[in-house]
Amino acid sequence: MENLYRKRVRDYADAVRSNGGFTETSPFVGIADAGLGGQAGPVGWGTMHPQLQWLLHRYYGEEVLLDEQYEATSKWLSLLKQTAGPSFILNNGLGDWMLLSAAPPATFTGTFFYYSNLRIYLYISSVLNKHHDRNNTVNLAEYASIANSTAAAFNKLFLNNSTGTYYKGTQTEQSLPLWVGLVAPGDRPKVLQALLDDIETYKGHLTTGCFGINYELQALTELGRANVAHDIINQPDYPGYGYMLSQNATTLWESWFWSDNTYSHNHAMFGSVGEWFFKAVLGINLYNASVDPYQQQPSDTPRQHQLFYIQPRVITSKLTWARGSYSSMYGVIRVSWQLDGSTFILDVTIPANTRAIVTIPGITATPPQCQPTMQHHHQQQQQQQQQQQQQQQQQHSCYDNPLNMAYSVELGSGEYVCKSVVAL
């Protein structure tokens, strides 16, 4: 997928408009609904150009493309800055496409995307160690200040401090600021509770569109409510993924409802649920998603001793096992786990020249015990030595994680079986 995503970034740059705006489609076919002028598309669609670069760096250590595209990215940010103006509020876009609740104003989603773009641009600039834009006309400290001012303006306009609700408190309106870091740490419990209340109002069903569902699942998971995200996904009736399955769908639709003459029945825009399966159910994360998503982390250092994270989040009476693998640039990461009574058993394969922080979910009664597996008899002695070293390592690296009520342990490359008694 790495080469495909590189191509898509270049496709968008190839179709860029004279004002620096990216088109809704590339190649450009004349569609510019709710765009930024000059035939540029809306901010939500144009965000794909910088966001793909951010993801390519996160997952593949890509830097050459980031440098190649830096001028186009800088012009895009300049257009957003000019459009938002001194109010720091961007009134643009199609909102959360295909949502089922009342639509938030374009100022809400437009400013959310503006803030996201600012954070991504600062991230890319940090990776490339750039302190000015390509034309050396804008000091990047200015963009950091703009990001802070944008967050302040957004919260002043939309946040009800007493209730923790953003605008009208829909799932989209609560989820977007929670995930991107617009919510101050002290306000997160109230904002999360307002999100949970709205989900309960709709009896555990989603009301989000194509953008909101992604951020809703991620925000719930990272704030310790992955069980709620699991229940949303597993609702069997309308609206949701289960409803599509009940209608014999074999691919994702473009809408939550059945359409026999307008909307596609093979559309990827609700496909963020697939990412959630890998990150939350299997627990494979190539970076620590519990911290600011646009903050560089040790695991961002490309093509070195890679650090990643294994942290299954969804273990309930409704979901007691999972297994799967992810082909990373460093090798195949395999995870298989099951809940046997109160014993959580995790089998994990960590590729050569990498290391992983393995976190056992739930309120653990005992720290995890991780032992190397024996694949071949002639490896027994080597594995025993690794086991002794690993036990010594665990004594120093096993720690209580109060945020998620879980234990974590750092492991080197190899195959392990980890066991822990858990109370869910």
N, C-alpha and C positions, 0 to 999 in steps of 0.2 A: 504493500500500500504506500510505502514511502515515496516511490517514484510517481505514483498517481497523484498524491497530494502536492508534490513539487510542481507537477504539470499544472494542476488547478491554480496554484498561486500565480504561476507565469501566465496562464490564460487570462486571469483577471487583470494582471498588469498590462497584458497586450491590448485589452479592450478598454483601458482606463480613458476617461473623458478629459478634455482639456483643462477642466477645473480641478482635476485631481481625484474626482469621484469615481468609484468603481460601479460597474453596471450590475443590474439585477441578474443577468445571465451573461456568460461568456462562452462563445462569441456573442456579441451584442446583437439582439434580434428586434430591437425597437421598443422593448418593454421598460418603462421607467415610472411605474406607479408609485405615487407618494415619494418621489425621489428628491435628491438634493440639488436639482437643477442641472442644466447642460447635458441632459440625457443620462445622468447618473442615477442609480437606483437608490432605494431607501437604506438607511444606516444599518439596519439589521442584516441585510444581505451583503452590503459592502464590508461588514466586519469580518467576513470570511477570509479576506486577504491577510490581515495581520493575525487573526486567530489561528489560521492554519500554520503560519510561521511559528507561533508560540508552541503549538502542539508538536510540530516537527522537531523543534529543539528539545522539548520535554521527552519525547519518545525515541528520537533517533540521534540526538546530539547535533542536529543540523545547524551550521553557522554560515556556510558559504552562501546559501540562498538568502539568509537574513541580511547579509551585507549587500548582495546583489539587488535586493528589493528595498533597501533602506530609503532610497530617494522617493520611490513611489509611496512607501508607507508614510514618510514625512509629509508629502504633499496631501495625502489623505487626512492626516491629523490636522494639517493647516486648514483644510476645508471645513472640518468639523468644528474647529476652534472659531473660525470666522462665522459659521452659521449659528453657533450657540451665542456668540457675542459676550458682552460683559455680564449677562445674567447667569451664565454657565448652565442654562437650561436649553436643551436641544429639542425643538419642536419638529419632529420628523419621524416618518416611518409608517409601517402598516401594523404596528403593535404586535401582540402575541397571536400570530396567525392561527386561525381555527380554534380559538378558545371558546368555552361554553358559558362563561360568566359574562357580566357586563365588561366591556372593553375599557381598559385604562386609557387615559388620554395619551396622545402621541408624545407629549412632553415627558410622560413617565417612562415609557419604553425607550424613547429617543435619548433621554439623559442617561438611562441605565447603559445603553450601548456606547454612548459618548464616554462615560466613565470607564467602561471596560476597555475601550480602545486606548484611552490614556494610560491605563495600567499596563496593557500589553506593549505599548510603544516604549514605556520606561523600562520594561523588562528586556525587550529586544536591544535597546540602547545599552543597557547594563551588560548584556551578554557580549556585545560588540565593543564594550568599553568606550562608548562615544559620549562626549559631554556636550556636543552641539549637533544640530541637524546637519545633513550632508552639505548644505550651502553655508554652514557656519554663521547662520544669521539668528538662530534661536538657541539660547542656553537651555539645556534640558531641565535645569532646576526650575525654570519657568513652568514646564509642563507638570512637574511634581506639585508645584503650588496650585496650578489650575485643577489638578485632580483633587486636591484637598478642598478647594473652593467649590468644585462641582459637587462633591459629597455633601458639603455643608448646605449648599443651595437646594439640593435634592431633598435632604431631610427636613429642611425648613418648610419646603413647599408641600411635602406629601406625608410626613410622619406625624401621627398623633401620639405625643409622648406619654399621655396618660393611659392609653389603651394598647399601645404597641402596634397599632394598625397603620399600614401605608395606604393612603387614599381610601378606598372602600373596603380594604381588607380581604380581597379575593386571594385565591391561592397563588396566582401569578404575581400579584402585587406584594405578597409577603415573601415569596420564594426568591425573586430576582435580587432584591437588595441583601437578603440573608447570605446568598452564596458569594456574591461578588465583593463583599466586604464593605458595603455602604452602611451597615448597621454597627453602631458603637458597641463594644463588648458588653457594657452594662445594660444595653437595651435588648440584647439578643434573646434572653428568656421570655420577655413580653412579646417580642415579635414572633418567636417560634410558637408560643402558646396561641397567639391569634391565628397563625396558620393551622395549627391542630384543631382549633375551634371551627374554622371554616370547613376543614375536611370532615369533621364530625357532623356539621350541618348537612352535608351532602352524603351522609351515611357511608363514609369511607371512599367515596368516588372522587375522581379528578374533575377539575373544571378548566384545566390549563390548555393552552395551545402548544404549538410545536416548540417554542422557546421555553415556555413555562414548565413543561413536564420535565425537561432536562434538569433545570435548576431546582425544581421541587424535589425530585428524587435525590439529587446530590446534597441539597441543604438538609433534608430530613436525616439522611444517612450520617453526614458529618457532625450533626448536632445530637446524635445519639438516639434517633428515632427511625432507624432502618426498618424496624418492624412495621411502622405505619406505611413506609414506602412499599414494603412487600405486600401489605394488604391492599393498597391502591392498585398495584399491578395485577393482583389476583382476583379482583372483583369479576364475577362471571357475567354480570349484566351491564347494560348501557349506563354510562359511557366507560369505555376502557378497552384494554387489550383482550380481556376475556370475552367481551362482546364480539370483537372481530372473530375470535376463534369459534364462538357459538354460531356465527354466520358462515362457517366453513372457509374462512379466509386462510390462505396459505402464504400471503405476503401482507405487509403493513399497508393500510390505506392512507389516503391523503386527508381524510376526515374521520372523526370519531363515529359518525353516523354512516349508515349505508347510503351510497349514491349510485343510481343506475344509469346516469347520463351526464354527469358533470365532473366528478372528482376521481382521481386515479385510484386504482386498487393495488398499485405496486409503487409505493412512494416511501422514501427513506426518512421523511422529516420527523416521524415519531420514533426513530430508531435509537434514540439515546437509552432506551431500556436495555439494549444489548450491552452497552458500556456498563450500565448498572449491574448486570449479571456478573461481569468479570470483576468489577471493583468491590461490590458489596457482598455478593453471594459467594463467589470463589475467594474474594479478598485480595486479588492481585492488583497492586498499585505500584507504578514505577516512580511515583513521588508521593510524599506525605500530603495527602489532600486535606488533612485536618488543620493545616496552617494556611495562611494567605495563598491563594492559587497563583498569584502573580509575583510571588516572592521566590527568588532563586534559592535552591536548596543544594546540599552536598551531592545529591543524586543527579543534579543537572550537569555535573562535570562530564563532558562527553568522552566516550571510549577509554575510560580508565576503570578503576576498580569499582564497578557499579553497585550502588546501594538501592535496594527496592524494599517494598513493604508487603507483608502477607498478613491480612487482617480481615477474616470473614466477619461480616457484620450481622447477618440474618440467620439466627439459629433459634427456632421456636418449635413448639409442638407441631406446627404446620410444615416445617421444613427442617428435617433432621439429617440430611446428607446432601453433598454436592461434590462433583468432580469435573475437572476440565484442565485446559492448558492454554498458555499464551506463548506464541513464538516471538520472543523479543530479539533485538539485535545482538544480544549476548548469548542467546540460546533459548531452549524451551524451558519455561517455568511451569511445573505441574503441581496441581493442588487437588487433594481428595480429602474430604473430611466427613465425619459422621458423629452423631450424638447417640451414644449407647447408654441409656439410662441417664445418669448424671456425669458420665465420663465423655469428655470431648476428645476425639482422636483425629489428628491431622497428619496426613502424609504429604510431604512437600519435597520437590526437587528444585534445588538452587543451582543454576548453571555455573560452569567453571569461571573463575576470576571475578565472581560477584559475591555479594553478601546480602542478607535480608534481615530485617527486623520483623519477627513473627509475633503477632499479638493474639492472645487467646481471649475471645469475647466473653461477655457476661460477668457476673460477680464471681470470680474464681475463688474456690475454697483452698486450692493448692496451686503453687507456681507450676508452670509447665515443665515437664521433663522431656527433653528432646534427645533421641538416640539415633545415631547413624544406622541405616539399614545395611544388611550384608547381601550384596548382589552375587558375589562369587566367593568360593571357599578360599581361594588363594589371596583374597583381599582382607581376610579376617584380621590378621595382625595389624595391617595398616588402619583398618576401621577401628580397632580397639584403641590404637594410639590417638586417632581422631576423637574418639569418644572421651578419653581422658582429658584431652585438650579442651574439648567442648564443655565438659562439666566444669572445668576451671573457669572457662569463659563465662558460663552461665552465672556463676557465683558473683561475678562482677557486673554483668550486663542485665540481669533480670531485675525489673523494677515495677513498682505499682504505678499504674496510670489512672489517677483519680478521675479524669474527665470521662473516660469510657468504662471505668470500673473493670479493668482488665490488667493482665500481666503481659509483659513483652520480653522477648529474649532475642539477642542478635546471633545469627548463625552464619558460618562460612559456606562455601559451595559444597554440594553433596546432596544425598538423599537422607531424609530424616522422618522419624515418626515421633510426634509430640503428643503427650497425653496430659490432661488436666481435669480435675473434678470441678464442675461448674454448677452454679445456681442461677438459673435464668429468671 
